[in-house]
Amino acid sequence: MSQRPVYTSLNIPTVITHPSVRCLQWSDDGQLCLVTKSAVHILTPDHGINFSTPADIKSPIRDEGDRPLGWYRTMIETMRAQTHSWPSISQGWGSLTLGSLDVSVRAVTCSPSGLTSRGRCVIAILNSNMEISLWVAGKNHLRGEWVNIQDVTAYLLDITRPEDRLFLTVTSLGIAWSSQPSWGIYPAPLVDASILALGTRAGSVKLFRFDRGDDSEGAVSLLGEVKLCENWITHIAWSPWLIHSGERCSCSLACATGDGGVLIINISQKLQLRGGDGFLTTYELDNDFERATDVVCSPDKRAVTALEWVAVPGRNPGVIHLWSSPSLATQWHGGCVLTIQPQKNSVGSSAFSYVSGFAYMKEEDVLLVALLDGTLHAIHNMLIEPSWVPTSSDVRLTSEALSQASRVFFAQTSSAGVDYVDVNRTSGLVCYDSHPTLTWIYESLRPSDFSYKHEARHECVLVTAPFWPLDSDAILRAAQETLVQLDCATRSTPLHRLRPLLLHLCSTGRFVELCPRLLEVLDQSPQDEPPVVSVPPSSQRIGVELQRQLRESLATHLFGWDGLLSLRMRLSIADMCWRLCKEEQLRLYCGQVAHRQLTSISHRVLRILVRHFTAIVTALTPSDVPFVLRVVVQARLAGSPADLSREAEALSNKVNAAITIDPSIAGLHELCPACHTEVPLEDITRATCPSGHSWARCSVTSFILSTSMVRTCIGCSRKALLPVSQRSAVDESWLPAAARSWIVRELLEAVQRCLFCGNSFVGIV
């Protein structure tokens, strides 16, 4: 067997009791969730992360031209004991569950990004006792602790009226969280339209929405319930949202029942304007749920083993069922049944194995189906007429070739020799780069000898590897699509969006070939959009309501423009190229491209701040003046756009006319924390006093950082002051004197991600 490139081969001592298509899944924060028996492992690839501490685990270096793929690792450890004893709630026979004897993790689903107070994902966990809990990361989502914020099952018990079937209506077997729809409104409104769906044993689907609390990380509340049948709902899957005219979106929720049927729930949401609330436009959602008349699969007493949209349902035994809605852009509609052809790679190969993963390759129009026995099966021509027969002469995309390649990777990554009696039991598989690179987890077993292996001896291997080579032109085309075809409404982090490109830059040995061509793409910056950044003036006086409006409006404008997101992604790529580049001339070009992106981002951020401060000039107080003047000075520096300089000068004149300014606090100079000499504002990244003391500046406010209450961007390592709501101190004395202003506090609260690269912050101390 010829050797193949392997980016990751990590041994993870664990037991996987529920192999499924969601055993491995990506979150919108760019983290890989691995579901095991007693914990959820959360792995983050280190591509694009510029952090002071190295990755926790790393693959060995294969080639001097390659950069090893490292992973940051943390985990969610759930309770092994049951929280709710169903027999004590109901005396019915159905209240007895085998999963309560040895509680394990059954399924996990990730919310869209941006739901928590730190702008990250929420993870919902379903255990074998049919209990659901919500978890969020603390100050460091890469390596830190995740905390439980809600027992959803307890919430359901509280709101459900007592009856004999109570335990059926609150016990769940399937969970799934929808994505965020894109409304086509800019700046993208901060409206959470995602929905958490639970399939119950009473044959209904409960729909929830996450609400972030003012003094807590938040909780879900019930939106509605749709009754489908009298059988258990075992699997559920969301389709992508479709946008219609009139700011309305719709999607379909596929639900598999215990008797083998697959039904559809049609869900629509309408974004309604609630009114102009000061200078902040607010919206509310009108939801509608109904069971569709379409029946994807009629009940046939055969259990559904996997359900997914695009990567469509797989059913046992040995049959793939495809279904296409008439509303989709495919040339075939209705049902399609394909019988799985077994690939005899080992003694355990069988067409009746469970489905453990799907991966759709858009360019090739091929759907890869991974089975528990370690084989891969390719369905070709998905858009026109699905079939096992390849439409091209490329033999690398046949089921036989892909299964053989999987076997080769098994042999390469196993510590011992591999024979026909060894089975690479694949529990989960996901696509790493939307192209040929896949990530999967397997365990080496010998089922034919019937030997017992206790839990402590089980060991799984996580592998990331390409199944066929990808040429440079395809990588560049994908990079251009990523930078142009984006939507900030989904709130996915730049690291998640750029993961495919960063992998190929770092781990394919083709950096020297890709870098110059990629820099040319990055230099084609999007057009500026200052005319549409509109902030109507407000006549309100300072108060809780105005503070909320300013915070939400700043968050909406700073992170709600596609052009600004594109610039941030371009800056991230240029910074990565600069760090990897060894040739001096090319490195200089990388720096120039990065500087242009950085300048454009700074000007857009300053324009947003200037227009907001102009809108609330009547509510400014003397303590707000130092920060407002800092923004004015930065907006009038050499090289700033002429219209931005004029707006900043007009803001300065309005402030001077409205407020009597104390010269002692209006200066732009700060005191050195070490020697208390004045430090002029000459550089917005670092401050150096006449004695030579050097200090970092806050990337949000430009104030000197002389406190431990800071957060660090994982993408560019820029630091910023903590929001007041996340502080550990009892008062605000840790803030610089000039920063003790209500507009500074609201700005720090609004900025949940880095202003320059758009990635998440973490707290180190």
DOSE-908258 format. One line per 8 residues: number of its first residue (from 1); their letters; for each residue x, y, z of C-alpha. Coordinates in Angstrom, 1 decimal. Each point is the difference from the previous one (the first is absolute). Example, Ala and Ser with C-alpha at 12.3 -4.5 7.8 and 13.67 -1.06 7.14 Angstrom:
BEGIN
1) AS) 12.3:-4.5:7.8  1.4:3.4:-0.7
end
This chain:
BEGIN
1) MSQRPVYT) 0.0:0.0:0.0  1.4:3.4:-1.0  0.4:2.7:2.7  -2.5:2.8:0.1  0.3:3.4:1.7  -1.6:0.1:3.5  -0.5:3.4:1.7  -1.2:-1.4:3.3
9) SLNIPTVI) 0.2:-3.4:1.8  -0.9:0.4:3.7  -0.6:-2.8:2.4  -2.9:0.8:2.3  -0.7:-2.5:2.9  -3.7:-0.1:0.0  -3.1:-2.1:-0.6  -2.6:1.0:-2.7
17) THPSVRCL) -3.4:-1.5:0.8  -2.1:1.8:-2.6  1.6:0.1:-3.4  -2.0:2.4:-2.2  0.3:2.7:-2.7  0.3:2.5:2.8  2.6:-1.8:2.1  2.4:2.5:-1.6
25) QWSDDGQL) -1.3:3.5:-0.9  1.3:3.5:-0.5  -1.3:3.0:1.9  -0.3:3.5:-1.5  2.9:0.9:2.4  2.3:-2.3:-2.0  0.1:-2.7:2.7  -0.3:-3.7:-0.6
33) CLVTKSAV) -2.3:-1.8:2.4  0.6:-3.7:0.6  -2.7:-1.9:1.8  1.2:-2.8:2.3  -1.6:-2.1:2.7  0.6:2.3:3.0  1.2:3.3:-1.5  -0.1:2.4:-3.0
41) HILTPDHG) 3.6:0.7:-1.2  0.3:3.4:-1.5  3.0:0.3:-2.4  1.1:3.2:-1.7  2.5:-0.1:-2.9  2.9:2.5:0.5  0.0:1.3:-3.6  -0.4:3.8:0.2
49) INFSTPAD) 0.3:0.1:3.8  2.7:2.4:1.2  0.0:-0.8:3.7  2.6:0.2:2.7  -0.4:-3.7:1.0  0.6:-2.8:-2.6  -2.5:-2.6:-0.9  -0.7:-2.8:2.5
57) IKSPIRDE) 0.6:-2.8:-2.5  1.8:-0.1:-3.3  0.7:-2.6:-2.7  3.7:-0.7:-0.8  1.5:2.0:-2.8  0.0:-2.0:-3.3  2.0:2.4:-2.2  2.2:3.0:0.7
65) GDRPLGWY) -2.2:2.1:-2.3  -3.2:-0.9:2.0  -1.3:1.6:3.2  -1.4:-2.7:2.3  -3.7:0.2:0.7  -0.5:0.7:3.7  -3.2:-0.1:2.1  -1.1:1.9:3.1
73) RTMIETMR) -2.1:-2.3:2.1  -2.5:0.2:2.8  -3.1:-2.0:0.9  -3.4:0.0:1.5  -0.3:-2.6:2.7  -3.6:-0.9:0.7  -1.4:-1.7:3.1  0.0:-3.8:-0.2
81) AQTHSWPS) -3.0:-0.1:2.3  -3.6:0.6:-1.0  -1.4:3.4:0.9  -3.7:-1.1:-0.4  -1.3:-3.4:1.0  -2.9:-0.6:-2.4  -1.6:-2.8:2.0  -0.5:2.4:2.9
89) ISQGWGSL) -1.8:2.4:-2.4  -2.2:-2.6:-1.8  -0.9:-3.6:0.7  -0.5:-0.9:-3.7  2.1:-2.7:-1.6  1.5:2.5:-2.4  1.7:1.8:2.9  2.5:-2.8:0.3
97) TLGSLDVS) 3.1:0.8:-2.1  3.1:-2.1:-0.3  2.1:3.2:-0.5  -0.6:1.0:3.6  2.1:-3.0:1.3  3.2:1.4:-1.4  -0.5:3.6:-1.1  2.0:1.0:-3.0
105) VRAVTCSP) 0.0:2.8:-2.7  -2.4:-0.9:-2.8  0.0:3.1:-2.3  1.3:3.5:-0.2  -1.1:3.0:-2.1  1.7:3.5:-0.3  -1.8:3.3:-0.2  1.0:2.7:-2.5
113) SGLTSRGR) 2.8:2.2:1.3  -0.7:3.3:1.8  -2.6:-1.1:2.5  1.9:0.3:3.3  1.2:3.1:1.7  3.5:-0.7:-1.4  -1.4:-0.4:-3.5  0.4:-3.8:-0.2
121) CVIAILNS) -2.0:-3.2:-0.6  -2.2:-1.9:2.4  0.2:-3.8:0.1  -3.0:-2.1:0.7  0.7:-3.5:1.3  -2.5:-2.9:0.1  1.0:-3.0:2.2  -1.2:-3.6:0.0
129) NMEISLWV) -2.5:0.8:2.8  -1.7:2.3:-2.5  1.0:3.2:1.9  1.1:3.2:-1.8  2.3:2.6:1.4  1.6:3.2:-1.4  3.7:0.9:0.3  2.1:3.0:-0.8
137) AGKNHLRG) 3.7:0.8:0.2  1.5:2.2:2.7  2.7:2.5:-0.7  2.2:-2.3:-2.0  -2.0:-2.2:-2.5  3.2:-1.6:-1.4  1.4:-1.6:3.2  -2.3:1.2:2.8
145) EWVNIQDV) -3.0:-1.3:1.8  -3.5:-0.3:-1.4  -2.9:0.5:2.4  -3.6:-1.3:0.1  -2.4:2.9:-0.2  -3.4:-1.7:-0.3  -1.6:-3.4:0.7  -2.5:0.1:-2.9
153) TAYLLDIT) -1.8:-3.2:1.2  -0.7:1.7:3.4  -1.4:3.0:-1.9  -2.3:-2.3:-2.0  -1.2:-1.7:3.1  -0.8:3.4:1.5  -2.1:1.2:-2.9  -1.7:-3.3:-0.9
161) RPEDRLFL) -3.4:-0.9:1.7  0.0:-3.2:1.9  -1.5:-3.0:-1.9  0.6:-3.7:-0.5  2.1:0.7:-3.2  2.1:2.7:1.6  3.2:-2.0:-0.2  -0.5:-0.5:-3.7
169) TVTSLGIA) -0.5:3.7:-0.8  3.2:1.1:1.9  2.3:-2.9:-1.0  2.0:0.5:-3.2  1.8:-2.2:-2.4  1.2:2.5:-2.6  1.2:3.6:0.1  1.1:2.5:-2.6
177) WSSQPSWG) 0.7:3.7:-0.2  -0.7:2.0:-3.1  2.3:2.6:-1.6  -0.6:3.7:-0.1  -1.9:1.3:-3.0  1.3:2.8:-2.1  -2.6:2.8:-0.4  1.8:2.0:-2.6
185) IYPAPLVD) -0.1:3.1:2.3  3.2:2.0:0.7  1.3:0.5:2.5  -1.1:-3.5:1.0  -2.4:0.3:2.9  0.9:-1.7:3.3  -3.0:-2.2:0.0  0.3:-3.6:1.0
193) ASILALGT) -2.2:-1.9:-2.4  1.5:-3.5:0.7  -2.2:-2.7:1.4  0.9:-3.0:2.2  -2.2:-3.0:-0.9  -0.6:-3.0:2.3  -1.7:-3.2:-1.2  -2.0:-1.7:2.8
201) RAGSVKLF) -1.2:-3.5:0.7  -3.6:1.3:-0.2  0.4:0.5:-3.8  0.3:3.8:0.1  2.7:2.5:-0.6  0.6:2.8:2.5  1.6:3.3:-1.3  2.0:2.3:2.2
209) RFDRGDDS) 1.8:3.3:-0.3  3.0:1.1:2.0  -0.4:3.3:2.0  3.1:1.6:1.4  -0.6:1.3:3.5  1.2:3.3:1.4  1.6:-1.7:3.1  0.5:-3.5:-1.4
217) EGAVSLLG) 1.3:-1.7:-3.1  -3.6:-0.7:-1.0  -2.4:-2.8:-0.4  -2.5:-1.5:-2.6  -3.7:0.6:0.0  -2.7:-1.9:-1.8  -1.2:1.4:-3.3  -2.5:-2.7:-0.9
225) EVKLCENW) -0.6:-3.7:-0.5  -1.1:-2.0:-3.1  -1.7:-3.3:0.3  1.1:-2.5:-2.7  -1.0:-3.5:1.0  -0.3:-2.5:2.9  3.5:-1.4:-0.5  3.3:1.2:1.4
233) ITHIAWSP) 1.9:2.7:-1.9  3.5:-1.5:-0.2  1.9:2.4:-2.4  -0.5:3.6:-1.1  1.8:2.1:-2.5  -0.3:3.6:-1.2  0.2:1.1:-3.6  1.7:3.4:-0.9
241) WLIHSGER) -2.2:3.1:0.3  -1.5:1.4:-3.2  -0.7:3.7:-0.2  -3.2:1.3:-1.6  -1.2:3.5:-0.8  -1.3:2.1:2.8  2.7:-1.0:2.5  -1.4:-3.5:0.4
249) CSCSLACA) 2.0:-3.2:0.2  -0.9:-3.6:0.1  1.5:-3.4:0.5  -0.9:-3.7:0.4  0.6:-2.2:3.0  0.3:-3.7:-0.8  -1.1:-2.3:2.7  0.6:-3.8:0.1
257) TGDGGVLI) -2.5:-2.1:2.0  0.7:-3.3:1.8  -1.9:-2.0:-2.6  2.2:1.1:-2.9  -2.1:3.0:-1.3  1.5:3.4:-0.9  -2.4:3.0:0.3  0.5:3.7:-0.6
265) INISQKLQ) -0.8:3.1:2.0  -0.2:3.3:-1.9  1.3:2.9:2.1  -0.2:3.7:-1.1  1.1:3.2:1.8  -0.7:3.6:-0.9  2.2:2.8:1.2  -2.3:2.9:1.0
273) LRGGDGFL) 1.1:3.5:0.6  -1.0:0.9:3.6  0.8:3.7:-0.5  2.8:2.5:0.1  1.1:-0.1:3.6  2.1:3.1:0.2  2.8:-0.4:-2.5  -0.3:-3.9:0.3
281) TTYELDND) -2.3:-1.9:-2.4  -1.5:-2.9:1.9  -1.7:-3.2:-1.4  -2.1:-2.8:1.2  -0.7:-3.5:-1.4  -3.3:-1.4:-1.0  0.2:-3.9:-0.1  -2.1:-2.5:-1.7
289) FERATDVV) 0.3:-3.8:0.2  -2.1:-2.7:-1.8  0.3:-3.6:-1.0  0.6:-0.3:-3.7  -2.1:-2.3:-2.3  3.2:-1.5:-1.5  1.0:-3.4:1.4  3.7:-0.7:-0.8
297) CSPDKRAV) -0.2:-3.7:1.1  -3.0:-1.9:1.0  0.3:-2.2:3.1  1.3:-3.4:-0.7  1.1:-1.3:3.4  3.6:0.5:-0.8  1.9:2.4:2.2  1.6:3.2:-1.5
305) TALEWVAV) 3.7:0.1:1.0  1.0:3.5:-1.3  -1.8:3.1:-1.2  1.6:3.1:-1.6  -0.8:2.7:-2.5  2.1:0.1:-3.2  1.8:-3.0:1.3  -3.4:-1.7:0.0
313) PGRNPGVI) -1.5:-2.9:2.1  1.6:-3.4:0.3  -2.1:-2.9:1.2  0.6:-3.5:1.2  0.4:-2.6:-1.4  2.3:0.8:-2.9  -2.1:2.7:-1.8  0.6:3.7:-0.5
321) HLWSSPSL) -3.3:2.0:-0.4  0.3:3.4:-1.7  -2.8:2.6:-0.2  0.0:3.3:-1.8  -2.7:2.7:0.6  -1.6:1.6:-3.1  1.1:3.4:1.3  3.7:-0.9:-0.1
329) ATQWHGGC) 2.3:0.7:-3.0  0.6:-3.6:-1.0  -1.1:-1.5:-3.3  -1.7:-3.0:1.8  -2.7:0.0:2.6  -1.7:-2.5:2.2  1.7:-3.2:1.3  3.0:-2.0:-1.1
337) VLTIQPQK) 1.2:-3.3:1.5  3.5:-1.3:-0.4  1.1:-3.4:1.3  3.4:0.1:1.6  2.7:-2.1:-1.6  2.2:-1.6:2.6  3.8:0.6:-0.2  1.8:-3.0:1.3
345) NSVGSSAF) 3.0:1.7:1.7  -0.1:-2.0:3.2  -1.8:-2.8:1.8  -2.4:2.5:1.4  -1.1:1.6:-3.3  -3.7:0.0:-0.4  -2.6:2.0:-2.0  -2.2:-0.1:3.2
353) SYVSGFAY) 2.4:2.1:2.1  -1.3:3.2:1.6  0.7:3.3:-1.8  2.7:2.0:1.9  0.5:3.0:-2.2  -0.9:2.0:-3.1  2.2:2.4:-2.0  -1.2:1.8:-3.1
361) MKEEDVLL) 2.6:1.2:-2.6  -1.6:2.9:-1.8  2.5:0.2:-2.9  -0.2:-3.7:-0.8  -3.7:-0.2:0.9  0.7:-3.1:2.0  -1.5:-1.1:3.3  2.4:-2.2:2.1
369) VALLDGTL) -1.7:-2.4:2.5  2.1:-1.5:2.7  -1.1:-3.2:1.6  0.9:-1.4:3.5  2.1:-2.8:-1.7  2.5:2.6:-1.2  -1.0:0.1:-3.7  -1.0:3.0:-2.0
377) HAIHNMLI) -2.6:0.1:-2.7  -0.4:2.7:-2.7  -3.3:1.1:-1.4  0.6:2.0:-3.2  -2.0:2.5:-2.0  -2.1:1.1:3.0  -1.5:3.1:-1.7  -1.3:-1.9:-3.1
385) EPSWVPTS) -0.3:-3.7:0.5  1.6:-1.6:3.1  1.9:-3.2:-0.8  2.9:-2.2:1.2  1.4:0.3:-3.6  2.7:2.8:-0.4  -0.8:2.6:-2.6  3.7:0.6:-0.7
393) SDVRLTSE) 3.0:-2.3:-0.7  1.6:1.0:3.3  0.4:-3.4:1.7  1.0:1.7:3.4  -3.7:0.8:0.7  -1.4:-3.5:-0.2  -1.2:-1.8:3.1  2.6:-2.7:-0.5
401) ALSQASRV) 2.9:2.5:-0.2  -1.1:2.1:2.9  -0.5:-3.1:2.2  3.5:-1.2:-0.9  1.4:3.4:0.8  -1.7:-0.1:3.4  1.6:-3.4:0.6  3.4:1.5:-1.0
409) FFAQTSSA) -0.4:2.7:2.6  -1.0:-2.6:2.5  3.3:-1.9:-0.6  2.1:3.2:0.1  -1.4:1.3:3.3  -0.2:-3.4:1.9  2.8:-0.8:2.3  -0.2:-3.7:-0.8
417) GVDYVDVN) -0.3:-1.9:-3.2  -3.4:-0.1:-1.8  -1.5:-3.3:-1.2  -3.3:-0.9:-1.7  -1.4:-0.9:3.4  0.6:3.6:1.3  -2.9:2.4:-0.4  0.3:3.8:0.1
425) RTSGLVCY) -3.3:0.7:1.8  -0.8:3.6:-1.2  -2.2:1.7:2.5  -0.2:3.4:-1.6  1.2:1.9:-3.1  -0.2:3.7:-1.1  1.5:2.0:-2.8  2.9:2.2:1.0
433) DSHPTLTW) 0.3:2.3:-2.9  -3.1:-0.5:-2.3  2.4:-1.8:-2.3  1.9:-3.3:0.2  1.3:0.4:3.6  -2.1:-1.9:2.5  0.2:-0.5:3.8  -1.2:-3.2:1.5
441) IYESLRPS) 0.4:-2.0:3.2  0.4:-3.8:0.1  0.9:-2.8:2.3  1.9:-3.1:-1.0  -1.9:-3.2:0.9  0.1:-3.7:-0.6  -3.6:-1.1:0.2  0.6:-3.5:-1.2
449) DFSYKHEA) 1.9:-1.1:3.2  -2.9:1.1:2.3  2.4:1.3:2.6  -1.1:2.5:2.7  1.8:3.3:0.5  -0.9:2.1:3.0  -0.5:3.7:-0.3  3.5:1.0:1.2
457) RHECVLVT) 1.6:-1.8:-3.0  -2.1:1.5:-2.7  1.9:2.5:-2.2  -1.3:1.9:-3.0  2.1:1.8:-2.6  -1.0:3.4:-1.5  1.3:0.4:-3.5  0.0:3.0:-2.4
465) APFWPLDS) 1.2:-0.8:-3.5  -0.7:0.7:-3.7  -1.5:-2.8:-2.1  1.2:1.5:-3.3  2.3:3.0:-0.8  -1.3:3.5:-0.6  1.7:2.2:-2.5  1.0:3.6:0.8
473) DAILRAAQ) -2.6:1.5:-2.4  -2.8:-1.7:1.9  1.3:1.3:3.3  0.1:3.6:-1.4  -3.5:-0.3:-1.4  -1.3:-1.2:3.4  1.8:2.9:1.7  -1.6:2.5:-2.4
481) ETLVQLDC) -3.4:-1.5:0.6  0.6:0.2:3.8  0.9:3.7:-0.1  -2.9:0.9:-2.3  -2.9:-2.4:0.8  -0.3:0.8:3.7  -2.8:1.0:2.3  0.6:1.6:3.3
489) ATRSTPLH) -3.5:-0.8:1.2  1.1:-3.6:0.7  2.5:1.4:2.5  2.6:-2.8:-0.8  3.5:1.0:1.1  2.6:0.7:-2.6  2.1:-2.9:1.2  -2.9:-2.3:-0.7
497) RLRPLLLH) -0.5:1.4:-3.5  3.7:0.1:-0.8  0.9:-3.5:1.3  0.3:-1.6:-3.5  2.3:2.7:-1.3  2.2:0.1:3.1  0.4:-3.8:-0.1  1.3:0.1:-3.5
505) LCSTGRFV) 2.3:3.0:0.7  1.6:-1.8:2.9  -0.2:-3.7:-0.6  0.4:-0.7:-3.7  3.6:1.2:-0.6  -1.3:2.3:-2.7  0.3:3.3:1.8  2.6:1.5:-2.3
513) ELCPRLLE) -2.2:-0.7:-3.0  -3.2:1.2:1.6  1.1:3.1:1.9  0.7:2.5:-2.9  -3.2:-0.9:-1.8  -2.0:0.2:3.2  1.3:3.4:0.8  -1.2:1.3:-3.3
521) VLDQSPQD) -3.5:-1.3:0.9  0.2:1.7:3.4  1.0:3.3:-1.5  -3.3:0.2:-1.9  -1.8:1.5:3.0  -3.8:0.6:-0.1  -1.4:3.4:-0.6  -0.5:2.3:3.0
529) EPPVVSVP) -3.5:0.5:1.3  0.0:3.2:2.1  -3.2:1.5:-1.5  -2.3:-2.8:1.4  1.4:0.1:3.6  -2.9:2.1:1.2  -0.5:0.8:3.7  -3.0:2.4:0.5
537) PSSQRIGV) 0.5:2.6:2.7  -1.5:-0.6:3.4  -1.4:2.5:2.5  -0.2:-2.3:2.9  1.9:0.8:3.2  2.4:-2.5:1.6  -1.8:-3.0:1.6  -0.3:-3.7:-0.1
545) ELQRQLRE) -2.1:0.0:-3.2  2.5:2.2:-1.9  2.9:-2.1:1.2  -1.7:-3.2:-1.3  -0.7:1.7:-3.3  3.6:1.1:-0.4  1.4:-3.4:0.9  -2.2:-1.9:-2.4
553) SLATHLFG) 0.4:2.5:-2.8  3.8:0.0:0.3  0.0:-3.9:-0.1  -2.3:0.0:-3.0  2.1:2.4:-2.1  3.5:-1.2:1.1  -0.8:-3.6:-0.9  -3.0:0.2:-2.4
561) WDGLLSLR) 1.7:0.9:-3.3  1.2:-2.5:-2.5  2.6:2.3:-1.3  1.6:0.5:3.4  -0.1:-3.8:0.6  1.8:-0.5:-3.3  2.7:2.5:1.0  0.5:-1.8:3.3
569) MRLSIADM) 0.4:-3.3:-1.8  2.4:1.4:-2.5  2.1:1.4:2.9  0.0:-3.4:1.7  1.3:-1.6:-3.1  2.7:2.7:-0.6  1.2:-0.3:3.6  0.2:-3.8:-0.4
577) CWRLCKEE) 2.0:0.4:-3.2  2.3:2.5:1.7  0.7:-2.5:2.9  0.7:-2.9:-2.4  2.0:1.9:-2.6  3.8:-0.3:0.1  0.9:1.9:-3.1  0.7:3.7:0.9
585) QLRLYCGQ) -1.5:1.6:-3.1  -3.1:-2.1:0.2  -0.3:0.6:3.7  0.1:3.8:-0.7  -2.8:-0.4:-2.5  -2.0:-1.9:2.6  0.5:2.8:2.5  -1.2:2.6:-2.5
593) VAHRQLTS) -3.1:-1.9:-0.9  -0.8:-0.5:3.7  0.6:3.7:0.7  -2.5:1.0:-2.7  -2.7:-2.3:1.5  0.8:1.2:3.5  -0.3:3.7:-1.1  -3.4:-0.7:-1.7
601) ISHRVLRI) -1.3:-1.7:3.1  1.1:2.8:2.3  -1.7:2.6:-2.2  -3.3:-1.9:-0.1  0.1:-0.5:3.8  0.8:3.6:0.6  -2.8:1.1:-2.3  -2.5:-2.1:1.9
609) LVRHFTAI) 1.2:1.5:3.3  -0.1:3.6:-1.2  -3.5:-0.3:-1.4  -1.3:-1.6:3.2  1.6:2.6:2.3  -1.4:2.7:-2.3  -3.5:-1.5:0.4  0.2:0.1:3.8
617) VTALTPSD) 2.0:3.2:0.5  -2.8:1.5:2.2  0.4:-2.9:2.4  3.8:0.2:0.4  1.4:1.0:3.4  3.3:1.5:0.9  1.4:-3.4:0.9  -0.7:-1.2:-3.6
625) VPFVLRVV) 2.0:2.8:-1.6  3.5:-1.6:0.3  -1.0:-3.0:-2.0  -2.0:1.9:-2.6  3.0:2.3:-0.6  2.3:-3.1:-0.4  -2.4:-1.2:-2.7  0.0:3.4:-1.7
633) VQARLAGS) 3.8:0.2:0.0  0.3:-3.5:-1.5  -2.6:0.8:-2.7  2.0:3.2:-1.0  3.4:-1.7:-0.4  1.9:0.3:-3.3  -1.4:-2.5:-2.5  -3.5:0.0:1.4
641) PADLSREA) -2.8:0.4:-2.7  -1.0:3.7:-0.4  -3.7:-0.6:0.9  1.0:-1.8:3.2  2.3:2.9:1.0  -2.8:2.5:-0.6  -2.5:-2.1:2.0  2.5:-0.2:2.9
649) EALSNKVN) 0.6:3.7:-0.1  -3.7:0.7:0.1  -0.3:-2.4:3.0  2.7:1.9:1.8  -1.7:3.3:-0.6  -3.3:-1.3:1.3  1.6:-1.4:3.2  1.8:3.3:0.6
657) AAITIDPS) -3.3:1.9:-0.4  -2.0:-2.4:2.2  2.4:-0.7:2.8  2.2:2.2:2.1  3.3:-2.0:-0.2  2.4:-0.1:2.9  3.5:0.3:-1.5  1.4:-2.3:2.7
665) IAGLHELC) -2.0:-3.0:-1.3  -0.3:0.9:-3.7  3.6:-0.7:-0.8  1.0:-3.1:-2.1  2.9:-0.7:2.3  0.0:-2.8:2.5  2.3:-0.7:3.0  2.5:-2.8:-0.2
673) PACHTEVP) -1.1:-2.6:2.6  3.6:-0.5:1.1  1.5:3.5:0.3  -3.1:2.2:-0.4  1.5:2.1:-2.7  -2.2:1.1:-2.9  -0.4:-2.4:-3.0  -1.1:1.7:-3.3
681) LEDITRAT) -2.4:-1.7:-2.4  2.4:-0.6:-2.8  -0.7:-3.7:-0.7  -3.3:-1.7:0.4  1.5:-3.4:0.6  2.8:0.8:2.6  0.7:2.7:2.5  3.6:1.0:0.9
689) CPSGHSWA) 0.8:2.5:2.7  3.2:2.2:0.0  1.6:-2.4:2.5  -0.3:-2.8:-2.5  -2.9:-1.9:1.7  -2.1:-1.7:-2.8  -3.6:-1.0:0.4  -2.5:-1.7:-2.3
697) RCSVTSFI) -3.2:2.0:-0.9  -3.5:-1.3:0.0  -1.0:-0.9:-3.6  -3.6:1.4:0.6  0.6:3.2:1.9  3.8:0.7:-0.5  0.5:0.5:3.8  3.1:-1.3:1.7
705) LSTSMVRT) -0.4:-3.6:1.3  1.4:-0.1:3.5  -2.4:-2.5:1.5  -0.5:-3.8:-0.1  -3.6:0.4:-0.9  0.5:-0.3:-3.7  -1.0:-2.4:-2.8  2.2:-1.2:-2.9
713) CIGCSRKA) -1.1:-0.7:-3.6  0.9:-3.5:-1.0  0.5:1.0:-3.7  2.3:3.0:0.2  0.9:0.1:3.8  -1.2:3.6:0.4  -1.2:0.8:3.5  -3.0:1.9:1.3
721) LLPVSQRS) -1.4:1.0:3.3  -2.7:-2.3:1.4  -3.6:1.1:-0.1  -1.2:1.2:3.3  -2.5:-2.9:0.2  2.8:-2.6:-0.1  2.3:1.7:2.5  0.9:-1.7:3.3
729) AVDESWLP) 0.6:3.2:1.9  -2.8:1.6:2.1  0.4:3.4:-1.5  1.4:1.8:-3.1  3.3:1.2:1.6  2.0:-2.4:-2.3  -1.1:2.1:-3.0  2.2:2.9:-1.1
737) AAARSWIV) -1.3:3.2:1.4  -0.9:1.3:-3.5  -1.8:-3.2:-0.8  -2.6:0.3:2.8  -2.6:1.2:-2.4  -3.4:-1.5:-0.9  0.8:0.0:-3.7  3.2:-1.9:0.6
745) RELLEAVQ) -1.8:-2.6:2.2  -2.7:-0.5:-2.7  2.7:-0.2:-2.8  1.9:-2.7:1.9  -3.3:-2.0:0.5  -0.8:0.3:-3.7  3.3:-1.3:-1.2  -0.2:-3.7:0.6
753) RCLFCGNS) 2.6:-0.8:-2.7  3.1:1.6:-1.2  -0.6:3.2:-2.0  2.9:-0.8:-2.4  -0.1:-3.7:-0.8  -3.5:-0.9:1.3  1.0:-3.0:2.1  -0.9:-0.8:3.6
761) FVGIV) 1.6:1.3:3.1  1.2:-2.2:2.8  1.0:0.8:3.6  3.3:-1.3:1.1  0.3:1.2:3.6
end
